[in-house]
Amino acid sequence: MGQRSIRPQVVTTFELPGCCDMWTVIAPQRRDQGEEVPGGSGDAEPPGGDGPDEGGGRHGFLILSREDSTMILQTGQEIMELDTSGFATQGPTVGAGNIGDNRYIVQVSPLGIRLLEGVNQIHFVPVDLGSPIVHCAVADPFVVILSAEGHVSAFVLKSDTYGGRGHRLSLQKPPLHPVPKVTALCLYRDVSGLFTTESRAMGGGREEPPLRPPAEAETLIQDISDSVDDEEEMLYGDSGGTLSPAKEEPRRCPPPERHQQRPEPTHWCLLVRDNGAMEIYQLPEWRLVFLVKNFPVGQRVLVDSSSGQAAAGGGPSGGTEGRREEVTRQDELPVVREVLLVGLGHRRSRPYLLVHVDQELLLYEAFGHDPRGGKSTLKVRFKKVPHNINFREKKPKASKKKPEAAPGGPGGVPGGSPRAGGPRGRVARFRYFEDIYGYSGCLCPPQVFICGPSPHWVLLTPRGALRLHPMPIDGPVDSCPFHNVNCPKGFLYFNRQ
């Protein structure tokens, strides 16, 4: 029980010359393979759905982005390259994912978005934001994109009223202030019921048990259970020197399947501006419900200060004087390069926020908080979680890679702001895994894989304790889920070699 690190059971290896980033997407079954994946379920599981033997949940395509092109591999009994398809292959790919309950595939390129059903393109949306798209986030049915100049645009999957039975991507125009510009964003699909703007005292939303005060929670660094209940705890239960807040309370154990009704999914967009403001918007209205100033400094508790901001237009800098003040202050703050808000644990009931700030990692857990008189605001706060992950890149390696693929991503169009990550598509350091097999053959809980020079798995044990496990293999790596007939509930990774 002294081993902290995790090493994968390698099924096969192959070379991917020039590969910068990769994604796996689920393809609907052909009719000769069984029923086609339906659409329209209100509480469908994310990609990689239930049941390892369900063909509809298997990844059908592997998308490999290069400096100036994209390779599409079809993954079945064999992995083979597609010569002709509706995918964009003449340039790099910024991001990809599934929407429509995995029926459709979204591929985002620097200058447009494609909606595909299998290999067939059914909708193409050219996008002109004044600069190339460098980042995207997908949370069914929403797609949000970010340009190199910090402009945000959003799309939602809707039924095609013109053509009949199909679907299309409908443009939304978020009422966001263009200044200060957005540097990072993510989408979050909450199924825990914790994210709500309704008062819990009035019976709206799920009632949260009382939590420890943040100051007390910060002092509790690690609490290792003295008993091991199951095989997954044997793999993940004791992390040696891994820092973990005390989360072993009986109320945190996974509840049995019974009368408790699952909350309706809700969608939220978290974005960070270059003046250090972090904002959370409720979708589809794009209503500001949470605001934190000086977000990159790593406050111990993130407290909402959005009261009165919504009336000013939904942004943190409504006036000209305020904008000038923020602009002079932004150079003093570290740069937020990536954010990810995910639900971990049983039924994804524990929201965690991961933040890449310069070369540091900030980790927060959300907890319910219902302030008196706080109407129409998000009834949560975030408390900082200590960890010991070394997130810094080695300077010699970073300098060698800079002229080749600066600032660490697929190719794009020259120009743009280096402060926001440049015009090239960004390679995400945080990769979410819905389910993956452990050594015991059981499904592990949802987890996040942190890519880069010090790869780590971030997960909650079945008993509710946060564990951070290193995966020291082959140097810096990037990874993505892979559910295939030959590799059920597994993952792919590639290194810089």
TITORSE-371846 format. One record per residue (C-alpha): residue in three letters; x, y, z. Coordinates in Angstrom, 2 decimals. Example, Ala and Ser with C-alpha at 12.3 -4.5 7.8 and 13.67 -1.06 7.14 Angstrom:
<atoms>
- type,px,py,pz
- ala,12.30,-4.50,7.80 $
- ser,13.67,-1.06,7.14 $
</atoms>
This chain:
<atoms>
- type,px,py,pz
- met,0.00,0.00,0.00 $
- gly,3.02,2.29,-0.16 $
- gln,2.89,2.81,-3.92 $
- arg,1.41,6.09,-5.10 $
- ser,2.16,6.00,-8.81 $
- ile,-0.05,4.47,-11.49 $
- arg,1.28,2.68,-14.53 $
- pro,-1.00,1.73,-17.40 $
- gln,-1.24,-1.75,-18.89 $
- val,-0.07,-0.99,-22.42 $
- val,-2.04,-2.83,-25.10 $
- thr,-0.15,-1.54,-28.15 $
- thr,2.10,1.30,-29.27 $
- phe,2.53,3.06,-32.61 $
- glu,4.14,6.22,-33.94 $
- leu,2.24,9.47,-34.50 $
- pro,4.75,11.74,-36.25 $
- gly,4.02,15.44,-35.90 $
- cys,0.96,14.92,-33.69 $
- cys,0.18,17.90,-31.43 $
- asp,-3.18,16.96,-29.91 $
- met,-5.85,14.27,-30.13 $
- trp,-9.48,13.53,-29.35 $
- thr,-11.70,10.47,-29.49 $
- val,-15.36,10.80,-30.45 $
- ile,-18.28,8.39,-30.36 $
- ala,-19.87,7.45,-33.67 $
- pro,-23.49,6.27,-33.98 $
- gln,-23.92,2.64,-34.87 $
- arg,-24.77,1.80,-38.43 $
- arg,-28.10,0.13,-38.88 $
- asp,-26.47,-3.14,-39.82 $
- gln,-24.74,-3.10,-36.41 $
- gly,-27.84,-2.44,-34.35 $
- glu,-30.08,0.43,-33.40 $
- glu,-28.87,3.93,-34.06 $
- val,-28.10,6.03,-31.02 $
- pro,-31.20,8.09,-30.26 $
- gly,-31.21,11.76,-29.41 $
- gly,-33.20,13.96,-27.08 $
- ser,-32.83,12.30,-23.68 $
- gly,-32.78,14.93,-20.98 $
- asp,-30.39,13.16,-18.61 $
- ala,-28.13,11.19,-20.89 $
- glu,-24.67,10.30,-19.72 $
- pro,-21.70,12.12,-21.28 $
- pro,-19.53,10.44,-23.91 $
- gly,-18.41,7.02,-22.80 $
- gly,-21.83,6.09,-21.46 $
- asp,-22.87,3.14,-19.39 $
- gly,-22.03,-0.41,-20.19 $
- pro,-18.71,-1.53,-21.65 $
- asp,-20.42,-3.72,-24.20 $
- glu,-22.66,-1.05,-25.66 $
- gly,-21.51,-0.44,-29.22 $
- gly,-23.14,2.98,-29.26 $
- gly,-20.80,4.14,-26.48 $
- arg,-17.62,3.08,-28.23 $
- his,-15.28,5.58,-29.77 $
- gly,-15.54,5.42,-33.54 $
- phe,-12.95,8.00,-34.57 $
- leu,-9.57,9.21,-33.39 $
- ile,-8.83,12.81,-34.46 $
- leu,-5.14,13.69,-34.60 $
- ser,-4.21,17.34,-35.04 $
- arg,-0.91,18.31,-36.60 $
- glu,0.78,21.64,-37.24 $
- asp,-0.97,22.18,-40.58 $
- ser,-3.34,19.24,-41.04 $
- thr,-5.60,16.75,-39.30 $
- met,-5.60,12.96,-39.57 $
- ile,-8.82,11.00,-39.01 $
- leu,-8.53,7.37,-37.90 $
- gln,-11.52,5.03,-37.78 $
- thr,-11.33,2.81,-34.73 $
- gly,-12.97,-0.60,-34.83 $
- gln,-11.47,-4.07,-34.85 $
- glu,-8.65,-2.34,-36.69 $
- ile,-7.49,1.28,-36.70 $
- met,-7.27,2.71,-40.20 $
- glu,-6.99,6.17,-41.72 $
- leu,-10.01,7.63,-43.50 $
- asp,-9.16,8.96,-46.95 $
- thr,-12.50,10.70,-47.57 $
- ser,-14.96,11.98,-44.98 $
- gly,-16.81,15.08,-43.86 $
- phe,-14.08,15.92,-41.34 $
- ala,-11.80,18.88,-41.97 $
- thr,-8.30,17.58,-42.70 $
- gln,-6.59,20.46,-44.56 $
- gly,-5.74,22.33,-41.36 $
- pro,-5.30,21.75,-37.62 $
- thr,-8.17,20.92,-35.28 $
- val,-8.84,23.11,-32.24 $
- gly,-11.21,20.71,-30.48 $
- ala,-13.78,17.95,-30.94 $
- gly,-16.55,16.27,-28.98 $
- asn,-20.00,14.71,-29.05 $
- ile,-23.41,16.36,-28.72 $
- gly,-27.00,15.24,-29.27 $
- asp,-26.61,12.33,-26.83 $
- asn,-23.53,11.20,-28.77 $
- arg,-25.41,11.09,-32.05 $
- tyr,-23.42,13.95,-33.55 $
- ile,-19.76,14.95,-33.68 $
- val,-18.52,18.52,-33.44 $
- gln,-15.15,19.39,-34.96 $
- val,-13.84,22.91,-34.36 $
- ser,-11.21,24.33,-36.72 $
- pro,-9.52,27.75,-36.57 $
- leu,-12.08,29.25,-38.97 $
- gly,-15.25,27.19,-38.54 $
- ile,-17.30,24.45,-36.90 $
- arg,-18.49,21.20,-38.47 $
- leu,-21.40,19.07,-37.32 $
- leu,-21.15,15.46,-38.44 $
- glu,-23.19,12.31,-38.14 $
- gly,-20.67,9.53,-38.50 $
- val,-18.42,10.44,-41.44 $
- asn,-21.05,12.66,-43.05 $
- gln,-20.97,16.42,-42.57 $
- ile,-24.50,17.75,-42.05 $
- his,-23.75,21.37,-41.13 $
- phe,-20.81,23.74,-41.49 $
- val,-20.65,27.12,-39.77 $
- pro,-17.91,29.50,-40.93 $
- val,-16.78,31.68,-38.04 $
- asp,-15.22,35.13,-38.37 $
- leu,-14.34,36.61,-34.99 $
- gly,-11.52,38.77,-36.34 $
- ser,-8.90,36.19,-35.36 $
- pro,-8.63,32.38,-35.44 $
- ile,-10.37,30.13,-32.93 $
- val,-7.85,28.87,-30.38 $
- his,-10.06,27.08,-27.86 $
- cys,-13.48,25.44,-27.59 $
- ala,-15.62,23.80,-24.95 $
- val,-18.40,21.27,-25.53 $
- ala,-21.19,20.33,-23.12 $
- asp,-24.22,18.85,-24.82 $
- pro,-26.05,20.72,-26.38 $
- phe,-23.72,23.76,-26.13 $
- val,-20.49,24.63,-27.95 $
- val,-18.53,27.73,-26.91 $
- ile,-15.49,28.99,-28.81 $
- leu,-12.75,31.50,-27.96 $
- ser,-10.68,33.45,-30.49 $
- ala,-7.05,34.51,-30.21 $
- glu,-8.19,38.07,-29.49 $
- gly,-10.45,36.97,-26.64 $
- his,-13.84,37.06,-28.38 $
- val,-16.44,34.49,-27.31 $
- ser,-19.17,32.96,-29.43 $
- ala,-21.63,30.19,-28.60 $
- phe,-23.71,27.64,-30.48 $
- val,-26.50,25.31,-29.40 $
- leu,-27.79,22.17,-31.13 $
- lys,-31.35,22.65,-32.35 $
- ser,-33.78,20.84,-34.61 $
- asp,-33.57,21.98,-38.21 $
- thr,-36.91,23.68,-38.83 $
- tyr,-36.03,24.19,-42.47 $
- gly,-34.90,20.73,-43.50 $
- gly,-37.16,18.65,-41.30 $
- arg,-35.79,15.81,-39.20 $
- gly,-32.14,16.81,-38.81 $
- his,-30.30,19.11,-36.44 $
- arg,-28.11,22.15,-36.87 $
- leu,-25.92,24.44,-34.80 $
- ser,-27.70,27.67,-33.93 $
- leu,-25.60,30.75,-33.17 $
- gln,-26.01,32.44,-29.79 $
- lys,-24.61,35.87,-29.05 $
- pro,-23.58,35.97,-25.39 $
- pro,-24.13,39.45,-23.90 $
- leu,-20.52,39.70,-22.77 $
- his,-18.37,42.80,-22.56 $
- pro,-15.52,42.58,-25.11 $
- val,-13.17,44.35,-22.67 $
- pro,-11.37,43.09,-20.66 $
- lys,-10.85,40.20,-23.03 $
- val,-11.45,36.57,-22.15 $
- thr,-8.33,34.40,-21.83 $
- ala,-9.79,31.04,-20.72 $
- leu,-13.17,29.36,-20.44 $
- cys,-14.92,26.05,-19.89 $
- leu,-18.43,24.60,-19.88 $
- tyr,-19.87,22.64,-16.98 $
- arg,-22.85,20.28,-17.00 $
- asp,-23.98,19.93,-13.40 $
- val,-25.89,16.81,-12.36 $
- ser,-25.24,17.17,-8.63 $
- gly,-27.90,19.79,-7.92 $
- leu,-25.31,21.82,-6.06 $
- phe,-25.17,24.51,-8.73 $
- thr,-28.40,26.47,-8.37 $
- thr,-29.55,30.06,-8.07 $
- glu,-32.57,29.11,-5.97 $
- ser,-32.48,29.39,-2.20 $
- arg,-32.15,26.02,-0.52 $
- ala,-34.04,27.37,2.46 $
- met,-37.06,27.78,0.17 $
- gly,-36.80,24.18,-0.93 $
- gly,-35.20,24.92,-4.30 $
- gly,-32.29,22.70,-5.14 $
- arg,-30.70,19.89,-3.17 $
- glu,-30.24,20.44,0.55 $
- glu,-26.55,20.33,1.42 $
- pro,-25.30,18.96,4.74 $
- pro,-23.31,21.47,6.82 $
- leu,-19.64,21.64,5.85 $
- arg,-16.63,22.55,7.94 $
- pro,-15.65,26.21,7.94 $
- pro,-13.13,26.86,5.16 $
- ala,-10.37,27.78,7.59 $
- glu,-10.81,24.50,9.46 $
- ala,-11.00,22.52,6.23 $
- glu,-7.72,24.04,5.06 $
- thr,-5.88,22.74,8.12 $
- leu,-7.02,19.18,7.53 $
- ile,-4.50,18.11,4.96 $
- gln,-4.76,14.36,4.93 $
- asp,-6.94,11.69,6.44 $
- ile,-6.06,8.16,5.42 $
- ser,-8.62,5.52,6.19 $
- asp,-7.48,2.67,8.43 $
- ser,-9.64,0.12,6.68 $
- val,-9.93,-0.95,3.06 $
- asp,-13.39,-1.89,1.89 $
- asp,-13.02,-2.89,-1.74 $
- glu,-10.62,-3.49,-4.58 $
- glu,-10.76,0.07,-5.89 $
- glu,-9.77,1.36,-2.45 $
- met,-6.76,-0.97,-2.58 $
- leu,-5.68,0.72,-5.79 $
- tyr,-6.56,4.31,-4.98 $
- gly,-7.09,4.44,-1.22 $
- asp,-3.59,5.21,0.12 $
- ser,-1.53,7.73,-1.77 $
- gly,1.46,7.81,0.52 $
- gly,2.58,11.42,0.58 $
- thr,-0.24,12.68,-1.59 $
- leu,-2.00,15.64,-0.05 $
- ser,-5.72,15.25,0.37 $
- pro,-8.35,17.09,2.37 $
- ala,-10.33,15.09,4.88 $
- lys,-13.37,13.82,3.05 $
- glu,-13.91,10.49,4.76 $
- glu,-17.13,11.45,6.50 $
- pro,-19.87,8.78,6.30 $
- arg,-22.18,11.26,4.52 $
- arg,-19.72,11.34,1.61 $
- cys,-19.98,7.61,0.90 $
- pro,-21.79,6.75,-2.33 $
- pro,-25.48,6.40,-1.49 $
- pro,-27.30,3.25,-2.51 $
- glu,-29.58,3.29,-5.53 $
- arg,-32.98,4.07,-4.04 $
- his,-35.80,6.58,-4.01 $
- gln,-33.48,9.61,-4.26 $
- gln,-34.29,11.42,-7.50 $
- arg,-31.46,12.69,-9.66 $
- pro,-31.47,16.47,-10.24 $
- glu,-32.13,17.81,-13.70 $
- pro,-28.87,18.70,-15.51 $
- thr,-27.99,22.38,-15.68 $
- his,-25.34,24.12,-17.79 $
- trp,-22.88,26.84,-16.83 $
- cys,-20.03,28.69,-18.52 $
- leu,-16.99,29.74,-16.49 $
- leu,-14.65,32.28,-18.04 $
- val,-11.62,34.27,-16.94 $
- arg,-10.63,37.72,-18.21 $
- asp,-7.15,39.18,-18.47 $
- asn,-7.92,41.63,-15.66 $
- gly,-8.12,38.69,-13.25 $
- ala,-11.92,38.43,-13.03 $
- met,-13.55,35.00,-13.02 $
- glu,-17.22,34.88,-14.04 $
- ile,-19.79,32.09,-14.11 $
- tyr,-22.83,32.42,-16.38 $
- gln,-26.04,30.43,-16.27 $
- leu,-27.02,28.93,-19.62 $
- pro,-28.88,29.34,-21.89 $
- glu,-29.70,32.87,-20.64 $
- trp,-26.04,33.83,-20.20 $
- arg,-26.86,35.49,-16.91 $
- leu,-23.98,36.43,-14.61 $
- val,-24.41,34.53,-11.33 $
- phe,-20.90,34.43,-9.84 $
- leu,-17.96,36.84,-9.96 $
- val,-14.52,36.73,-8.34 $
- lys,-11.96,39.49,-8.75 $
- asn,-8.19,38.87,-8.60 $
- phe,-8.90,35.21,-9.32 $
- pro,-5.32,34.22,-10.37 $
- val,-3.77,35.07,-6.98 $
- gly,-5.14,31.82,-5.52 $
- gln,-7.50,32.97,-2.77 $
- arg,-8.28,30.39,-0.10 $
- val,-12.02,30.79,-0.60 $
- leu,-13.68,32.09,-3.76 $
- val,-16.62,34.27,-2.73 $
- asp,-19.19,35.72,-5.11 $
- ser,-19.15,39.50,-5.56 $
- ser,-21.57,39.73,-8.49 $
- ser,-24.29,41.64,-6.61 $
- gly,-25.06,44.77,-8.59 $
- gln,-22.88,43.70,-11.53 $
- ala,-25.71,42.11,-13.52 $
- ala,-27.51,45.45,-13.68 $
- ala,-24.40,46.99,-15.19 $
- gly,-24.66,44.73,-18.20 $
- gly,-23.51,41.29,-17.06 $
- gly,-19.81,42.09,-16.82 $
- pro,-17.36,43.07,-14.10 $
- ser,-16.23,46.32,-15.75 $
- gly,-19.24,48.39,-16.71 $
- gly,-17.68,51.87,-16.57 $
- thr,-14.75,53.43,-18.41 $
- glu,-12.89,54.31,-15.21 $
- gly,-13.26,50.76,-13.93 $
- arg,-11.87,49.41,-17.18 $
- arg,-8.83,51.71,-17.01 $
- glu,-8.15,50.60,-13.46 $
- glu,-8.44,46.93,-14.43 $
- val,-6.11,47.38,-17.44 $
- thr,-3.37,48.94,-15.31 $
- arg,-3.73,46.15,-12.76 $
- gln,-3.82,43.17,-15.15 $
- asp,-0.06,43.19,-15.81 $
- glu,0.56,42.58,-12.13 $
- leu,-1.53,39.40,-12.07 $
- pro,-0.41,35.95,-13.23 $
- val,-2.02,34.62,-16.41 $
- val,-4.80,32.03,-16.27 $
- arg,-4.12,29.65,-19.16 $
- glu,-6.76,26.99,-18.63 $
- val,-9.75,26.20,-16.41 $
- leu,-11.83,23.06,-16.00 $
- leu,-14.92,22.63,-13.84 $
- val,-15.93,18.97,-13.46 $
- gly,-18.02,16.71,-11.28 $
- leu,-16.06,13.95,-9.56 $
- gly,-17.10,11.12,-7.28 $
- his,-20.30,9.08,-7.23 $
- arg,-22.73,10.41,-9.85 $
- arg,-20.37,13.37,-10.36 $
- ser,-21.76,14.92,-7.18 $
- arg,-18.57,16.74,-6.09 $
- pro,-17.70,19.71,-8.36 $
- tyr,-13.99,20.55,-8.56 $
- leu,-12.32,23.48,-10.30 $
- leu,-8.84,23.07,-11.80 $
- val,-6.93,26.19,-12.81 $
- his,-3.67,26.49,-14.75 $
- val,-2.10,29.80,-13.68 $
- asp,1.24,30.53,-15.36 $
- gln,3.13,27.41,-14.26 $
- glu,1.08,26.65,-11.17 $
- leu,-1.95,24.46,-10.51 $
- leu,-4.83,25.71,-8.37 $
- leu,-7.41,23.20,-7.17 $
- tyr,-10.77,24.12,-5.63 $
- glu,-13.81,22.20,-4.41 $
- ala,-17.29,23.74,-4.57 $
- phe,-19.53,23.69,-1.52 $
- gly,-23.07,24.94,-0.98 $
- his,-23.48,28.43,0.45 $
- asp,-26.78,30.30,0.58 $
- pro,-26.21,33.94,1.59 $
- arg,-29.09,35.87,3.05 $
- gly,-30.68,38.19,0.55 $
- gly,-28.56,36.88,-2.34 $
- lys,-31.14,36.59,-5.09 $
- ser,-30.36,35.13,-8.49 $
- thr,-26.76,34.34,-7.61 $
- leu,-25.02,30.98,-7.58 $
- lys,-25.42,29.37,-4.18 $
- val,-21.90,27.98,-3.93 $
- arg,-18.42,28.95,-2.87 $
- phe,-15.09,27.32,-3.69 $
- lys,-12.45,26.34,-1.15 $
- lys,-8.83,25.82,-2.10 $
- val,-7.47,22.29,-1.88 $
- pro,-3.74,21.82,-1.12 $
- his,-1.71,19.50,-3.34 $
- asn,1.89,18.62,-4.15 $
- ile,1.79,18.44,-7.95 $
- asn,4.77,20.07,-9.65 $
- phe,3.21,21.89,-12.59 $
- arg,6.30,23.70,-13.87 $
- glu,7.80,22.99,-17.27 $
- lys,11.55,22.54,-17.41 $
- lys,12.98,25.69,-19.00 $
- pro,15.47,24.03,-21.38 $
- lys,12.77,21.79,-22.88 $
- ala,10.31,24.66,-23.14 $
- ser,12.81,26.80,-25.03 $
- lys,13.55,24.03,-27.51 $
- lys,9.88,23.45,-28.23 $
- lys,9.05,27.13,-28.58 $
- pro,10.06,27.71,-32.20 $
- glu,8.54,24.39,-33.21 $
- ala,5.04,24.59,-31.72 $
- ala,4.82,27.69,-29.55 $
- pro,3.01,28.09,-27.29 $
- gly,2.31,24.36,-27.10 $
- gly,-0.46,23.49,-29.51 $
- pro,-1.58,22.72,-33.04 $
- gly,-0.81,25.18,-35.79 $
- gly,-2.82,28.24,-36.65 $
- val,-2.56,31.61,-38.31 $
- pro,0.28,34.00,-37.36 $
- gly,-0.56,36.96,-35.17 $
- gly,-2.62,37.36,-32.03 $
- ser,-1.78,37.85,-28.40 $
- pro,0.96,35.75,-26.78 $
- arg,-0.46,36.63,-23.39 $
- ala,-3.66,34.76,-24.12 $
- gly,-1.81,31.75,-25.50 $
- gly,-1.21,33.00,-29.04 $
- pro,-3.19,32.31,-32.16 $
- arg,-2.42,28.63,-32.29 $
- gly,-4.89,26.15,-30.87 $
- arg,-4.17,25.34,-27.26 $
- val,-3.36,21.88,-25.99 $
- ala,-5.44,21.25,-22.90 $
- arg,-3.58,20.08,-19.80 $
- phe,-6.77,18.87,-18.11 $
- arg,-8.54,15.83,-19.63 $
- tyr,-11.78,14.53,-18.13 $
- phe,-12.46,10.77,-18.01 $
- glu,-16.02,9.66,-17.34 $
- asp,-15.17,6.03,-16.65 $
- ile,-12.07,3.89,-17.01 $
- tyr,-11.16,0.36,-15.97 $
- gly,-8.80,-0.14,-13.07 $
- tyr,-6.45,-3.06,-12.52 $
- ser,-9.18,-4.90,-10.65 $
- gly,-11.44,-4.88,-13.71 $
- cys,-13.93,-2.55,-12.02 $
- leu,-14.90,0.87,-13.34 $
- cys,-13.09,3.70,-11.60 $
- pro,-15.01,6.85,-10.67 $
- pro,-14.87,9.94,-12.91 $
- gln,-11.43,11.51,-12.85 $
- val,-9.18,14.09,-14.46 $
- phe,-5.86,13.35,-16.11 $
- ile,-3.36,16.20,-15.88 $
- cys,-1.12,16.15,-18.95 $
- gly,2.32,17.65,-19.24 $
- pro,5.77,17.06,-17.73 $
- ser,4.33,15.64,-14.48 $
- pro,1.27,13.56,-15.44 $
- his,-1.20,12.93,-12.60 $
- trp,-4.59,11.33,-12.08 $
- val,-7.03,13.32,-9.93 $
- leu,-9.89,11.27,-8.51 $
- leu,-12.11,10.60,-5.53 $
- thr,-12.03,7.20,-3.86 $
- pro,-15.31,5.33,-3.29 $
- arg,-15.08,6.61,0.30 $
- gly,-14.95,10.22,-0.89 $
- ala,-11.27,11.10,-0.36 $
- leu,-9.40,13.10,-2.98 $
- arg,-6.34,11.32,-4.35 $
- leu,-3.61,12.65,-6.66 $
- his,-1.61,9.86,-8.29 $
- pro,1.43,10.47,-10.52 $
- met,1.90,8.48,-13.74 $
- pro,5.65,8.85,-14.40 $
- ile,5.95,7.37,-17.88 $
- asp,7.89,8.42,-20.97 $
- gly,8.19,12.08,-19.99 $
- pro,5.54,14.70,-20.85 $
- val,2.37,13.11,-22.21 $
- asp,-1.06,14.03,-23.58 $
- ser,-4.02,11.71,-23.19 $
- cys,-7.66,11.10,-24.10 $
- pro,-10.27,8.41,-23.32 $
- phe,-10.51,5.37,-25.58 $
- his,-13.38,2.88,-25.40 $
- asn,-12.91,0.24,-28.06 $
- val,-13.68,-3.44,-28.57 $
- asn,-9.95,-4.15,-28.18 $
- cys,-9.44,-1.66,-25.35 $
- pro,-12.66,-1.34,-23.33 $
- lys,-12.82,1.74,-21.05 $
- gly,-9.16,2.54,-21.60 $
- phe,-7.21,5.57,-22.76 $
- leu,-4.64,6.69,-25.30 $
- tyr,-1.58,8.77,-24.62 $
- phe,1.35,10.05,-26.62 $
- asn,4.64,11.61,-25.63 $
- arg,6.93,14.10,-27.34 $
- gln,9.19,11.39,-28.70 $
</atoms>
